[in-house]
């Protein structure tokens, strides 16, 4: 994590929410994304932290992030672990510091303007999750999302149309058990989190969100290799659902 001056830390109270953004090779868009989110968040009456988690980017993303300064912005640089392990580690740390954890991707496809509606509904929910309308990711990703939705439906039940949506607000107390139990190498922790919420009968609200066409950045998993990714996610979801661990009853 980049060091923050002590006098800056004193200006920020304990956050109500920590917003987690995994970042990988987004040099063309990441500054714009951060500024867009800071503008919206600063207009809301809540203490927060915006946490950019750079997952070992190989372009100039790290340098771009380090040009930014804001009293509520945190920059973390780590070696490359992959999207799933990066956000899972961030969830665990954030849940120890704030009552709410929010996650969004850093590619600019999903917009900050939708966040206030999520925040305003939080008192009635443990999970508020986006449903992407008119997705712009292409046919293969649509098929994969459908496969993950069916897998979650069969294993955990219904309740979330867009189970892997990277736009979700989670009550830390409700999800901390799964944050702590999920294996370090979990490929798609958001799928597990959706299944967990359904199985535990948590209060779930699905809200529509806008989805822009991705203009820049690097998609870390391409083409039909995505099918291998969904197979791995499915295997891990099955393994966790039918785990014989003593605490598996929580799922």
C-alpha positions in Angstrom: 0.0 0.0 0.0 1.2 3.5 -0.8 2.0 5.4 2.4 -0.6 8.1 3.4 0.6 11.1 5.4 -0.5 10.9 9.1 -2.1 14.3 9.0 -4.3 13.1 6.1 -5.4 10.0 8.0 -6.6 12.2 10.9 -9.0 14.0 8.6 -11.0 10.8 7.8 -13.3 9.1 10.3 -13.8 5.4 10.6 -15.4 4.4 7.2 -19.0 3.2 6.9 -18.1 1.5 3.6 -14.9 0.4 1.9 -15.2 0.2 -1.9 -12.9 -2.4 -3.4 -11.7 -2.1 -7.0 -9.4 -4.8 -8.4 -7.1 -3.3 -11.1 -5.1 -5.0 -13.8 -3.6 -3.2 -16.8 -6.1 -0.4 -16.9 -3.6 2.5 -17.7 -5.9 4.2 -20.2 -9.0 4.4 -18.0 -8.1 4.0 -14.3 -7.6 7.7 -13.5 -10.9 8.5 -15.1 -12.6 5.8 -13.1 -11.1 6.9 -9.8 -12.1 10.5 -10.4 -15.6 9.5 -11.4 -16.1 7.6 -8.3 -14.6 10.2 -6.0 -16.9 12.8 -7.4 -20.0 10.7 -6.7 -18.8 9.6 -3.2 -17.8 13.0 -2.1 -21.4 14.1 -2.8 -22.7 11.6 -0.3 -22.8 12.2 3.4 -20.8 9.2 4.6 -17.3 8.3 5.6 -15.7 6.0 3.1 -12.5 4.6 1.6 -12.0 4.0 -2.1 -9.5 1.1 -2.3 -7.7 0.5 -5.6 -6.0 -3.0 -5.5 -3.4 -3.1 -8.3 -2.9 -6.8 -9.0 0.6 -6.7 -10.4 -0.2 -4.7 -13.6 2.5 -4.9 -16.2 1.7 -1.6 -17.9 1.8 1.9 -16.4 -1.3 1.4 -14.2 0.8 1.6 -11.0 2.4 4.9 -12.0 -1.0 6.3 -13.0 -2.5 5.4 -9.7 0.4 6.9 -7.8 -0.3 10.3 -9.4 -3.7 10.4 -7.5 -4.2 11.9 -4.1 -7.3 12.1 -2.0 -8.0 11.8 1.7 -10.3 8.8 1.2 -8.3 7.0 -1.5 -6.1 4.0 -0.7 -3.7 2.5 -3.3 -2.5 -1.1 -2.9 0.2 -2.6 -5.1 0.8 -6.4 -4.9 2.3 -9.1 -7.1 -0.2 -10.7 -9.5 -2.5 -13.2 -7.8 -5.5 -13.1 -10.1 -8.9 -11.3 -9.9 -10.5 -13.8 -7.5 -7.8 -14.0 -4.9 -7.2 -10.2 -5.1 -10.8 -9.3 -4.2 -11.1 -12.1 -1.6 -8.1 -10.7 0.3 -9.5 -7.2 0.0 -12.9 -8.3 1.3 -11.4 -9.9 4.4 -9.4 -6.8 5.2 -12.2 -4.4 4.5 -14.7 -6.4 6.6 -12.5 -5.8 9.7 -12.6 -2.1 9.2 -16.1 -1.1 7.9 -19.7 -2.2 8.3 -20.1 -2.4 4.6 -18.0 -3.7 1.7 -18.7 -2.8 -1.9 -17.0 -4.2 -5.0 -16.8 -3.0 -8.6 -14.4 -3.6 -11.5 -12.1 -0.9 -12.6 -12.7 -1.0 -16.3 -15.3 1.7 -16.3 -18.1 -0.5 -17.7 -20.2 0.0 -14.5 -20.8 3.5 -13.3 -20.6 5.4 -10.1 -23.9 7.1 -10.7 -25.7 3.9 -9.8 -24.1 3.6 -6.3 -26.3 6.0 -4.3 -29.4 3.9 -5.0 -27.6 0.9 -3.5 -26.5 2.8 -0.5 -29.9 4.2 0.1 -31.4 0.7 0.3 -28.8 -0.8 2.6 -30.8 -0.8 5.8 -33.2 -3.3 4.3 -30.6 -5.7 3.0 -27.5 -7.8 3.7 -26.6 -7.9 0.0 -27.5 -5.4 -2.7 -26.4 -6.7 -6.1 -26.6 -5.3 -9.6 -28.4 -6.9 -12.5 -26.7 -5.8 -15.7 -29.2 -4.6 -18.3 -28.2 -5.0 -22.0 -24.7 -6.4 -21.2 -21.9 -5.3 -23.5 -19.5 -8.2 -23.0 -20.2 -10.3 -26.0 -21.9 -13.7 -26.6 -19.3 -15.9 -24.9 -19.4 -14.0 -21.6 -23.2 -14.0 -21.8 -23.1 -17.8 -22.1 -20.7 -18.1 -19.2 -22.9 -15.9 -17.0 -25.9 -18.1 -17.9 -23.9 -21.2 -17.0 -22.9 -19.7 -13.6 -26.5 -18.7 -13.0 -27.8 -22.2 -13.6 -25.1 -23.7 -11.4 -26.0 -21.4 -8.6 -29.7 -22.1 -9.0 -29.2 -25.8 -8.8 -26.8 -25.7 -5.9 -28.2 -23.0 -3.7 -31.6 -21.9 -5.1 -33.0 -18.9 -6.8 -32.9 -15.2 -5.8 -30.0 -13.6 -7.8 -30.3 -13.2 -11.6 -26.7 -12.0 -12.1 -24.7 -14.1 -9.7 -21.2 -13.0 -10.7 -22.0 -9.3 -11.1 -19.0 -7.2 -10.0 -21.3 -4.5 -8.5 -22.4 -5.5 -5.0 -22.8 -4.0 -1.6 -22.4 -6.5 1.3 -23.0 -6.2 5.0 -19.6 -7.2 6.6 -21.2 -9.0 9.5 -23.3 -11.2 7.3 -20.5 -12.2 4.9 -17.5 -12.4 7.2 -17.9 -16.2 7.8 -17.5 -16.9 4.1 -14.8 -14.3 3.6 -12.8 -16.2 6.2 -13.6 -19.7 5.0 -13.2 -19.4 1.2 -10.0 -20.9 -0.1 -7.2 -18.5 -0.9 -7.2 -19.5 -4.6 -10.9 -19.1 -5.2 -11.3 -18.2 -8.8 -14.8 -16.6 -8.6 -15.5 -15.7 -5.0 -18.5 -13.6 -6.1 -20.3 -16.7 -7.2 -19.7 -18.3 -3.9 -20.9 -15.2 -2.1 -24.1 -15.2 -4.2 -24.7 -18.8 -3.3 -24.0 -18.2 0.3 -26.5 -15.3 0.5 -29.2 -17.5 -1.1 -28.5 -20.5 1.1 -28.4 -18.5 4.3 -31.6 -16.7 3.3 -29.9 -13.3 3.7 -31.9 -10.2 2.7 -31.1 -9.7 -1.0 -32.0 -6.8 -3.2 -31.4 -6.9 -6.9 -31.1 -3.5 -8.6 -30.7 -2.8 -12.3 -27.4 -1.1 -13.3 -26.1 0.3 -16.6 -23.3 -1.4 -18.5 -21.1 0.5 -20.9 -19.1 -1.0 -23.7 -15.5 -1.6 -22.6 -13.3 0.9 -24.5 -9.9 0.4 -23.0 -7.8 -1.9 -20.8 -6.8 -5.5 -21.1 -9.2 -8.5 -20.6 -7.2 -10.9 -18.6 -9.1 -14.0 -19.8 -9.8 -14.1 -23.5 -12.0 -16.0 -26.0 -12.8 -19.6 -25.4 -10.3 -19.8 -22.5 -13.2 -18.3 -20.6 -14.8 -21.8 -20.8 -11.9 -23.2 -18.8 -12.4 -20.4 -16.3 -16.1 -21.2 -15.8 -15.2 -24.9 -15.4 -12.8 -24.1 -12.6 -15.3 -21.8 -10.9 -18.0 -24.5 -11.1 -15.6 -27.1 -9.7 -14.7 -24.9 -6.7 -18.4 -24.0 -6.1 -19.3 -27.7 -6.1 -16.4 -28.5 -3.7 -17.4 -25.7 -1.3 -21.1 -26.5 -1.4 -20.5 -30.1 -0.5 -17.5 -29.6 1.8 -17.3 -32.0 4.8 -15.6 -29.3 7.0 -17.3 -28.8 10.4 -18.2 -25.3 9.5 -19.7 -26.2 6.1 -23.2 -26.0 7.6 -22.9 -22.3 7.2 -23.3 -22.8 3.5 
